[in-house]
Amino acid sequence: MNEKNLIEKAKKGDKHALAQLVKSHEKTVYNFSFKICRNKDLAENIMQETFLSMVKSLHQFDGNSKLSTWLYRIVSNHCLMEYRKMKKHFLSLDDEEVPEKSRESSDWSAVPSFEIENNELKDILDNAINKLPPDYRIVFILRDVNGFSTEETGNIINLSVPAVKSRLHRARAFLRDEINMAFKI
């Protein structure tokens, strides 16, 4: 059954259709939450809050965008609300890792020197991303990590295209400066 039919059935109270929608989007919602808040427990909480919001507001979903786009907006809003509630905890560094993706067949990371360099670069980039203000982090993740277009990003977080471009430019400049400072040490 396609997503549009599932949405219509879920709007009419079909719990099985609603469960399928949640199941098909839970990994995406969790991964996006984790990329923004950088904390496993908080990402799980935001995922639950996102789906609770979806259940409560699904009747308002008009179908003019993809359901995933609508969910990205909900996740962004919940992450920003959490940030406002707990500013000092939201940006703290966390020892937990982002779930690993499956590796390609030619895995160069097995070479010890490449693995060390890759881990150092990953740590530097993760630390720099952690320092980004949440508004910039969301735009950076949507555009440069998840590959959404500028227009899609604007629709997800309810910003104009120039505002998205401005935040992305500032985020990239900030990250570039942070990475350059890391290599000067």
SULWO-V180173 format. One record per backbone hydrogen bond with DSSP energy under -1.0 kcal/mol. CO is the residue of the C=O (numbers start at 1). NH is the residue of the N-H. Records with the same first field share a line. If there is no record, write none. Layout:
CO = NH, NH
This chain:
2 = 6
3 = 7
4 = 8
5 = 9
6 = 10
7 = 11
8 = 12
9 = 14
10 = 13
14 = 18
15 = 19
16 = 20
17 = 21
18 = 22
19 = 23
20 = 24
21 = 25
22 = 26
25 = 29
26 = 30
27 = 31
28 = 32
29 = 33
30 = 34
31 = 35
32 = 36
33 = 37
34 = 38
39 = 43
40 = 44
41 = 45
42 = 46
43 = 47
44 = 48
45 = 49
46 = 50
47 = 51
48 = 52
49 = 53
50 = 54
51 = 55
52 = 56
53 = 57
54 = 58
57 = 60
58 = 61
66 = 70
67 = 71
68 = 72
69 = 73
70 = 74
71 = 75
72 = 76
73 = 77
74 = 78
75 = 79
76 = 80
77 = 81
78 = 82
79 = 83
80 = 84
81 = 85
82 = 86
86 = 90
87 = 91
89 = 92
105 = 107
108 = 111
111 = 115
112 = 116
113 = 117
114 = 118
115 = 119
116 = 120
117 = 121
118 = 122
119 = 123
120 = 124
121 = 125
122 = 126
123 = 127
124 = 128
125 = 129
126 = 130
127 = 131
129 = 132
133 = 137
134 = 138
135 = 139
136 = 140
137 = 141
138 = 142
139 = 143
140 = 144
141 = 146
142 = 148
149 = 153
150 = 154
151 = 155
152 = 156
153 = 157
154 = 159
160 = 164
161 = 165
162 = 166
163 = 167
164 = 168
165 = 169
166 = 170
167 = 171
168 = 172
169 = 173
170 = 174
171 = 175
172 = 176
173 = 177
174 = 178
175 = 179
176 = 180
177 = 181
178 = 182
179 = 183
